[in-house]
Amino acid sequence: DIIFLMEEHKNFKFSNDTLKLFDIVNKFLKRYYDSIFNYNLQKVVQLAKDKEDIAKESGKIYNGKSEFECRVLNYLFEIAALASNFSGPSSALNTDKLLMSPK
């Protein structure tokens, strides 16, 4: 959806804080990818905290943004939320690591 939205507004320039949120979400997705292939419960817990940080950051920067930019901010948060929501199934697939992981 975000791609289609951005295609409709080809010449739009994002504010610096929205670009910062893009960067934060991109780093979040890299950590998410790492948590799938190098599973560790602490990584999953950190992802949940990171998702909350993304929610707070996106909420702080809504004011004064155009409708288009607000929609992009919503999509960025949704991407992080959907990835974070997959942490449960990912943990279920790695129960052997959960049971054996050191404290």
HUWOWO-V931698 format. One record per helix or strand. SS is the DSSP state (~ for helix, > for strand). FROM is the first residue (numbers start at 1). TO is the last residue. Records with the same first field share a line. If there is no record, write none. Layout:
SS = FROM-TO ; FROM-TO
This chain:
~ = 2-8 ; 16-37 ; 41-60 ; 67-85 ; 87-93 ; 95-100
